[in-house]
């Protein structure tokens, strides 16, 4: 079963750290209620989230530390699914706007992709620090994943975009 703060279990929490809002519909996914930015021109106005001060991430870290201490490393912990750069970006900016901007303003979209990816990596590092080791984690995946993989990013958009745009 899932053990953790409500809201970080779904794939919208990275975008939420940037100011996007969404409604979680459980197995039916999420619906974006508000995007943090409306156009690629606003990427430079975004501020990198401070993961160490985010209450949801810190609450999850407390849960990880508790479980790690209680289980003494007897089982791997599964961290929340980390979406890739396009999926996270298209939750900070509307997907249609973002897709067009990959053609009209690729540098801003590249910057946004790097920001959301660095944020996802920071969340994983924070969880690993709470556990005491990244070796206790395995990625949550719904498909084949090698047992030694750490830091899995899932990105559905990779199949719908050209390699240049991605």
LINFEN-V366597 format. One record per residue. N is the residue number from 1. PHI is phi in radians with two decimals (* if undefined). OMEGA is omega in whole degrees, 0 to 359 (NA if undefined). D_FIRST is the distance of its C-alpha to the first C-alpha in whole Angstrom. Layout:
[[N:PHI:OMEGA:D_FIRST] [N:PHI:OMEGA:D_FIRST]]
This chain:
[[1:*:179:0] [2:-1.33:175:4] [3:-2.20:180:6] [4:2.89:181:10] [5:-1.22:178:13] [6:-1.07:176:13] [7:1.91:180:15] [8:-1.68:182:14] [9:-1.31:184:11] [10:-1.76:189:14] [11:-1.43:179:17] [12:-1.72:189:20] [13:-1.22:177:19] [14:-1.14:178:22] [15:-1.09:179:24] [16:-1.07:178:23] [17:-1.10:178:25] [18:-1.59:177:28] [19:2.04:176:28] [20:-1.29:177:27] [21:-2.16:181:25] [22:-2.57:174:23] [23:-1.91:180:21] [24:-1.55:178:18] [25:-1.87:177:18] [26:1.13:182:14] [27:-1.10:179:15] [28:-1.48:177:18] [29:1.68:180:18] [30:-2.05:174:20] [31:-2.13:180:23] [32:-1.29:179:26] [33:-1.65:179:27] [34:-2.67:176:30] [35:-1.63:182:30] [36:-1.11:178:31] [37:-2.30:182:34] [38:-1.74:180:36] [39:-2.60:180:38] [40:-1.11:178:38] [41:-1.09:182:41] [42:-1.57:182:39] [43:-1.00:181:37] [44:-1.13:179:39] [45:-1.47:181:38] [46:-1.21:177:35] [47:-1.96:177:34] [48:-1.08:179:31] [49:-1.13:175:28] [50:-1.64:184:28] [51:-1.04:183:25] [52:-1.16:180:26] [53:-1.86:181:27] [54:-1.33:185:24] [55:-1.12:180:22] [56:-1.19:178:19] [57:-1.11:181:19] [58:-1.17:177:20] [59:-1.13:178:17] [60:-1.09:177:15] [61:-1.08:176:17] [62:-1.10:178:17] [63:-1.13:180:13] [64:-1.08:180:14] [65:-1.07:179:17] [66:-1.04:181:16] [67:-1.15:179:13] [68:-1.10:179:16] [69:-1.16:184:18] [70:-1.19:184:16] [71:-1.61:178:15] [72:0.87:176:19] [73:1.28:183:18] [74:-1.22:179:17] [75:-2.36:174:14] [76:-1.32:172:14] [77:-1.70:179:12] [78:-1.75:181:11] [79:-1.51:181:12] [80:-1.03:179:13] [81:-1.05:178:15] [82:-1.72:178:18] [83:-1.30:179:21] [84:-1.36:187:24] [85:-1.09:181:27] [86:-1.23:181:28] [87:-1.05:178:25] [88:-1.14:179:25] [89:-1.08:182:29] [90:-1.37:168:29] [91:-1.99:172:26] [92:-1.62:176:29] [93:-2.18:179:32] [94:-0.92:186:32] [95:-1.05:179:31] [96:-1.16:177:35] [97:-1.08:180:36] [98:-1.14:178:35] [99:-1.07:178:36] [100:-1.13:182:39] [101:-1.20:175:39] [102:-1.09:178:38] [103:-1.67:185:42] [104:-1.60:181:44] [105:-2.51:186:42] [106:-1.07:182:40] [107:-1.18:177:41] [108:-1.14:180:39] [109:-1.21:176:36] [110:-1.11:179:36] [111:-1.10:178:36] [112:-1.09:178:33] [113:-1.03:178:31] [114:-1.19:180:32] [115:-1.11:183:31] [116:-1.21:179:27] [117:-1.21:177:27] [118:-1.06:179:28] [119:-1.15:178:26] [120:-1.06:178:23] [121:-1.12:178:24] [122:-1.09:178:24] [123:-1.10:180:21] [124:-1.09:178:20] [125:-1.12:178:23] [126:-1.15:177:22] [127:-1.12:179:18] [128:-1.11:178:20] [129:-1.12:179:23] [130:-1.14:180:20] [131:-1.41:183:19] [132:1.71:181:22] [133:-2.98:175:22] [134:-1.22:183:21] [135:-1.15:179:21] [136:-1.47:183:18] [137:-1.83:167:16] [138:-2.36:182:15] [139:-1.23:174:15] [140:-1.46:179:13] [141:-2.41:180:15] [142:-1.72:184:15] [143:-2.52:182:18] [144:-0.93:173:20] [145:-2.58:177:20] [146:-1.05:183:22] [147:-1.09:183:20] [148:-1.63:182:23] [149:-1.33:174:22] [150:-2.19:177:21] [151:1.48:181:21] [152:-1.17:172:21] [153:-1.92:179:22] [154:-1.94:181:21] [155:-2.46:181:24] [156:-1.14:185:25] [157:-1.23:183:28] [158:-1.05:181:30] [159:-1.49:183:30] [160:-1.98:184:32] [161:-2.10:175:34] [162:-1.23:178:37] [163:-1.00:180:37] [164:-1.15:180:39] [165:-1.20:179:37] [166:-1.11:NA:34]]
